[in-house]
C-alpha cells in the first residue's frame, strides 16, 4: 500500500499524515485543529514536534497561518490551537 505523505508548512519536510497536525479553515470560516484529519475545508499540516509548535506560536508566523488558510486569524485562536497541540504532544 502506498504511503500518503504531506508537507509540513514550517519545516517543508514530507512526512506521513500520522506524524503531522492538521489545522483547517472550515467552509463556515472557523479555524480549528483537525484531530482526526477528516474535517472539510482548507488545511495546513505541521510536524508533531515541540520546536515546530514553539516556532509557529510566535506572532511573526501569523502571516504564514493567514497565507496558507487564506483567511484572517485572531491571536487568541492561534494561541488556543498551539496550546491544544502542546497538550496532545504531552500525552
C-alpha positions in Angstrom: 0.0 0.0 0.0 1.3 3.4 -0.9 2.0 5.8 2.0 0.3 9.2 1.8 2.8 12.0 2.5 2.1 15.6 3.4 4.5 18.6 3.6 4.9 20.4 6.9 4.2 24.1 6.4 7.1 25.2 8.5 9.9 22.7 8.0 8.9 21.7 4.5 9.6 18.0 5.3 7.5 15.3 3.6 6.0 13.2 6.4 3.2 10.6 6.8 -0.1 12.1 7.9 0.2 10.4 11.3 3.3 12.5 12.1 1.5 15.8 11.4 -1.1 18.0 12.9 -3.7 19.4 10.6 -5.2 22.8 11.1 -8.2 23.6 9.0 -10.4 26.5 8.0 -13.9 25.2 7.7 -16.3 26.4 5.0 -18.0 28.4 7.7 -14.7 30.3 8.3 -13.8 28.8 11.7 -10.1 27.8 12.2 -9.5 24.7 14.3 -7.3 21.8 15.0 -8.5 18.8 13.0 -7.8 15.9 15.4 -8.8 13.0 13.1 -7.8 14.6 9.8 -11.3 14.3 8.2 -12.7 17.8 8.6 -13.8 19.6 5.5 -12.0 22.8 4.5 -8.7 24.2 3.6 -5.9 22.8 5.7 -2.3 23.1 6.6 0.0 20.5 8.2 2.5 20.9 10.9 5.1 18.4 12.2 4.3 16.9 15.6 7.4 18.4 17.3 7.9 20.8 20.2 10.2 23.1 18.3 7.7 23.5 15.4 4.9 24.3 17.8 7.1 26.8 19.7 8.0 28.5 16.4 4.6 28.5 14.8 3.1 30.1 18.0 5.0 33.3 17.6 3.2 36.4 16.3 5.8 36.6 13.4 4.3 33.4 12.0 0.7 34.7 12.0 1.2 35.7 8.3 2.0 32.0 7.4 -1.2 30.9 9.0 -3.2 33.6 7.1 -1.5 32.8 3.8 -2.0 29.0 4.0 -5.5 29.1 5.3 -6.5 32.1 3.2 -8.3 33.9 6.0 -7.5 36.3 8.9 -6.9 34.6 12.2 -7.2 36.0 15.7 -4.2 35.9 18.0 -6.3 34.1 20.6 -7.3 31.4 18.1 -3.7 30.9 17.1 -2.7 30.5 20.8 -5.6 28.2 21.6 -4.6 25.8 18.7 -1.0 25.9 19.8 -1.9 25.0 23.4 -4.1 22.2 22.1 -1.2 20.8 20.1 1.1 21.0 23.1 -1.5 19.1 25.2 -1.7 16.3 22.6 2.1 16.0 22.5 2.4 15.9 26.3 0.1 12.9 26.5 
